[in-house]
Amino acid sequence: MKKWNKYSTLFFLAGCFFIAQAVYSQKEVDSIIKEANKQIYENPELAIELAQKAYNNPEVTVRNKINILLAISTAYSSKRDYGKSSEYVEQIKELLPKINDVRQKMNILNRIAGHYQELQIYDKALEYLDESLVLIEKYPQKDSIQSFLGYNATLRGFIYREQMNCDIALTYFNKAIEAYKKTLERHLMNANLSICYYNKGNCLLSLGKNEEAEASYLKSIAHAETIEAKSLIAFGQKGLAEAKTMEGNYNEAISLLKDASTISESVGDLILNQGLYEGLSNNYLAIHDYDHYTIFHNKFITLQEENKKSERKTVNQSLINLTEGKAKEIEQLKTHYGPIQICLLIVVLASLILLLRFVFFEEKKLKKLQEKLKN
């Protein structure tokens, strides 16, 4: 009996050890994912490296796998490598039916929409945004999903700015800002508010509201500085420089753009750098500094060509993926409804034969009746 108690204790302790180890591993995975998400915009290479490390952990769950793939896809988007980003989005879409957590599903649907928005496949982006919004509006604990609501509204702002006008887009950027202000996570809140204020500033600038635009850009920079987000600080400064250029303050604009270029040097955001080079070339041209104009104009042209090639390649691949997806859906429908169609066809043919037979016999009876009447 004592021996049995001894073994029972050992089994119990071993069980506790393995449970504790699993819990520790899970916490470690969660911690790595959190750190990867923080690095997405400032150091996407590190974000990808961390996410891959978490993915290879033997204790990783399906839920975590999806979050990891999402982090990797977003990091590649941050690098403007939309081809690699698309690869991971396709993997996420395959795992989508396995998601039972409603909050995670909202997030995933939003992020897939964000991917299609970046590729300018707006109809597809809106499909996913609508699907996510249905879940958001039904969710009872609204305080816990403000970040998802904010992201959904931000993407709609991007899309409607391109499809309609900035007046409509501003409504959604303001809606997103209000939602993000209620977000509990400080880092996420400041990053998203910085992005919203920057894009709001762009809209205000296009509407000729320079003072309001400058105020929005300054808010964007302030929120980015709170979390030391270099790329977001640089974007805010780029926007502010555009406002200064429109006012004719070319030297002030150049100073802002050069500072932004220095800040973002380690980030390697091709779209950001393209915008900075374009701004610098335009402002140097305005003050007749042709040497600097030529340097930055050539840099701008080179990056513009690189980005166009990358975007064309990715959009083509995404369209192929969409076409293949639709072809699979059609094939599945054919497989599902094919037997039903055959059965219906048999029923219709049988009914037609019976009807013709009925008509034939009725005509025969009618002729016999007519003959009787003649007699």
ZAMARGU-4260 file (C-alpha; in steps of 0.2 Angstrom, whole numbers, plus 5000, padded with zeros to 4 digits):
<rodrens>
0) 5000/5000/5000 | 5014/5012/5004 | 5022/5008/4988 | 5006/5012/4979 | 5005/5028/4988
5) 5023/5032/4983 | 5020/5029/4965 | 5004/5039/4965 | 5013/5053/4972 | 5027/5052/4959
10) 5014/5051/4945 | 5005/5066/4952 | 5021/5076/4954 | 5026/5071/4936 | 5009/5077/4930
15) 5010/5093/4939 | 5028/5096/4931 | 5022/5093/4913 | 5007/5104/4916 | 5018/5118/4923
20) 5030/5115/4908 | 5016/5117/4895 | 5009/5132/4904 | 5026/5140/4904 | 5029/5136/4886
25) 5012/5144/4881 | 5017/5160/4891 | 5033/5160/4882 | 5025/5158/4865 | 5012/5172/4870
30) 5027/5183/4875 | 5036/5181/4859 | 5021/5185/4848 | 5018/5201/4858 | 5036/5206/4856
35) 5035/5202/4837 | 5019/5212/4835 | 5028/5227/4843 | 5043/5226/4831 | 5032/5224/4815
40) 5034/5242/4809 | 5050/5247/4817 | 5060/5231/4813 | 5050/5219/4802 | 5065/5207/4800
45) 5066/5205/4819 | 5047/5203/4820 | 5047/5189/4807 | 5062/5180/4816 | 5053/5181/4832
50) 5037/5175/4825 | 5045/5160/4816 | 5053/5155/4833 | 5036/5155/4841 | 5029/5145/4827
55) 5042/5131/4829 | 5038/5129/4848 | 5031/5112/4850 | 5017/5119/4862 | 5010/5131/4849
60) 4991/5130/4847 | 4981/5133/4832 | 4975/5150/4839 | 4993/5155/4841 | 4998/5148/4824
65) 4985/5160/4816 | 4992/5175/4826 | 5010/5171/4821 | 5005/5169/4803 | 4996/5186/4804
70) 5011/5194/4812 | 5023/5187/4798 | 5011/5193/4785 | 5009/5210/4792 | 5028/5212/4794
75) 5031/5208/4776 | 5018/5221/4771 | 5027/5233/4782 | 5043/5229/4771 | 5031/5231/4756
80) 5035/5213/4751 | 5017/5210/4746 | 5021/5193/4738 | 5027/5185/4754 | 5013/5193/4763
85) 5000/5185/4752 | 5008/5168/4755 | 5004/5169/4773 | 4987/5177/4771 | 4983/5161/4760
90) 4988/5150/4775 | 4978/5160/4787 | 4963/5159/4776 | 4965/5140/4776 | 4964/5140/4795
95) 4950/5152/4796 | 4936/5139/4798 | 4945/5132/4813 | 4943/5148/4823 | 4930/5147/4837
100) 4935/5163/4846 | 4924/5177/4840 | 4936/5191/4845 | 4950/5182/4835 | 4939/5180/4820
105) 4935/5199/4820 | 4953/5203/4820 | 4958/5190/4807 | 4944/5196/4795 | 4949/5214/4797
110) 4968/5210/4794 | 4964/5200/4778 | 4953/5215/4772 | 4969/5226/4776 | 4979/5215/4765
115) 4967/5217/4750 | 4966/5235/4753 | 4985/5237/4752 | 4983/5227/4735 | 4969/5239/4730
120) 4957/5225/4728 | 4944/5235/4737 | 4928/5224/4733 | 4936/5209/4741 | 4943/5220/4756
125) 4925/5227/4759 | 4918/5209/4759 | 4929/5204/4774 | 4926/5221/4783 | 4907/5218/4782
130) 4909/5201/4788 | 4920/5207/4803 | 4908/5221/4807 | 4893/5210/4808 | 4903/5200/4822
135) 4908/5217/4830 | 4891/5224/4831 | 4884/5208/4839 | 4897/5206/4852 | 4890/5211/4869
140) 4906/5217/4877 | 4910/5233/4866 | 4924/5240/4877 | 4935/5225/4874 | 4934/5226/4855
145) 4936/5245/4852 | 4953/5241/4843 | 4944/5230/4830 | 4931/5243/4827 | 4944/5256/4825
150) 4954/5246/4813 | 4938/5242/4803 | 4934/5260/4802 | 4952/5265/4797 | 4952/5253/4782
155) 4935/5260/4776 | 4943/5277/4777 | 4957/5272/4766 | 4945/5263/4753 | 4932/5277/4753
160) 4946/5290/4751 | 4951/5281/4734 | 4933/5276/4729 | 4923/5292/4734 | 4931/5307/4742
165) 4940/5314/4757 | 4924/5321/4765 | 4917/5303/4767 | 4934/5296/4772 | 4936/5309/4786
170) 4920/5302/4794 | 4928/5285/4796 | 4945/5292/4802 | 4936/5301/4815 | 4926/5286/4820
175) 4942/5276/4821 | 4950/5289/4832 | 4936/5289/4844 | 4937/5270/4845 | 4956/5269/4847
180) 4955/5282/4862 | 4945/5268/4871 | 4958/5255/4867 | 4966/5248/4883 | 4983/5243/4877
185) 4994/5258/4877 | 5006/5253/4863 | 4992/5248/4851 | 4982/5264/4855 | 4996/5276/4851
190) 5002/5267/4835 | 4985/5267/4828 | 4980/5285/4833 | 4997/5290/4825 | 4991/5282/4808
195) 4974/5289/4809 | 4979/5307/4812 | 4992/5306/4798 | 4979/5300/4786 | 4966/5312/4792
200) 4979/5326/4789 | 4982/5320/4771 | 4963/5322/4768 | 4962/5339/4776 | 4977/5345/4766
205) 4969/5339/4750 | 4953/5349/4755 | 4964/5364/4757 | 4962/5365/4776 | 4981/5367/4780
210) 4980/5373/4798 | 4969/5358/4803 | 4980/5347/4793 | 4996/5353/4802 | 4987/5350/4819
215) 4983/5333/4814 | 5001/5329/4808 | 5007/5336/4825 | 4996/5324/4834 | 5002/5310/4823
220) 5020/5313/4828 | 5016/5315/4846 | 5008/5298/4847 | 5022/5290/4838 | 5035/5298/4849
225) 5026/5291/4864 | 5031/5274/4858 | 5046/5278/4849 | 5039/5272/4833 | 5052/5279/4820
230) 5043/5275/4804 | 5027/5283/4811 | 5036/5299/4817 | 5044/5300/4799 | 5027/5298/4791
235) 5020/5312/4802 | 5035/5323/4798 | 5033/5320/4779 | 5015/5325/4780 | 5019/5341/4790
240) 5033/5345/4777 | 5019/5343/4763 | 5009/5357/4772 | 5024/5368/4773 | 5028/5366/4755
245) 5010/5371/4750 | 5013/5387/4761 | 5029/5390/4752 | 5040/5387/4767 | 5052/5376/4756
250) 5067/5377/4768 | 5057/5372/4783 | 5050/5357/4773 | 5067/5352/4768 | 5073/5352/4786
255) 5058/5341/4791 | 5061/5329/4777 | 5079/5327/4780 | 5076/5324/4798 | 5062/5311/4794
260) 5075/5302/4782 | 5087/5301/4796 | 5075/5294/4808 | 5068/5281/4796 | 5085/5276/4789
265) 5085/5259/4799 | 5067/5255/4795 | 5069/5252/4776 | 5051/5257/4772 | 5052/5259/4753
270) 5035/5268/4751 | 5040/5280/4765 | 5057/5283/4757 | 5050/5286/4740 | 5038/5299/4747
275) 5053/5308/4757 | 5064/5308/4741 | 5050/5315/4731 | 5047/5329/4744 | 5065/5333/4744
280) 5067/5334/4725 | 5052/5345/4724 | 5057/5357/4737 | 5075/5358/4731 | 5068/5362/4714
285) 5057/5376/4721 | 5073/5384/4729 | 5083/5381/4712 | 5095/5369/4720 | 5097/5358/4705
290) 5111/5347/4711 | 5101/5341/4726 | 5086/5340/4715 | 5094/5329/4703 | 5101/5317/4717
295) 5084/5315/4726 | 5074/5314/4710 | 5084/5300/4703 | 5082/5291/4720 | 5063/5294/4719
300) 5062/5287/4701 | 5073/5271/4706 | 5062/5267/4721 | 5046/5271/4711 | 5051/5258/4698
305) 5055/5245/4712 | 5038/5248/4720 | 5028/5247/4704 | 5037/5230/4699 | 5034/5223/4717
310) 5015/5229/4717 | 5012/5222/4699 | 5019/5205/4703 | 5009/5204/4720 | 4993/5210/4712
315) 4994/5197/4698 | 4998/5183/4710 | 4983/5188/4721 | 4971/5189/4706 | 4977/5172/4701
320) 4974/5166/4719 | 4956/5174/4718 | 4953/5166/4701 | 4958/5149/4707 | 4948/5151/4723
325) 4932/5155/4712 | 4936/5140/4701 | 4937/5128/4716 | 4920/5135/4722 | 4912/5132/4705
330) 4919/5115/4705 | 4913/5111/4722 | 4895/5118/4717 | 4896/5107/4702 | 4900/5092/4713
335) 4887/5096/4725 | 4873/5100/4713 | 4878/5089/4699 | 4868/5073/4705 | 4853/5084/4710
340) 4853/5092/4692 | 4853/5074/4685 | 4839/5068/4696 | 4829/5084/4691 | 4832/5081/4673
345) 4826/5063/4675 | 4811/5068/4684 | 4807/5081/4670 | 4810/5069/4656 | 4799/5056/4665
350) 4785/5069/4668 | 4786/5074/4650 | 4784/5056/4644 | 4770/5053/4656 | 4762/5069/4650
355) 4764/5064/4631 | 4757/5047/4635 | 4742/5054/4644 | 4739/5066/4629 | 4741/5052/4617
360) 4728/5041/4626 | 4716/5055/4629 | 4716/5059/4610 | 4713/5041/4606 | 4698/5041/4618
365) 4692/5057/4610 | 4693/5050/4593 | 4683/5034/4598 | 4670/5045/4606 | 4668/5055/4590
370) 4666/5039/4580 | 4653/5033/4592 | 4644/5050/4590 | 4644/5049/4571 | 4636/5032/4572
</rodrens>
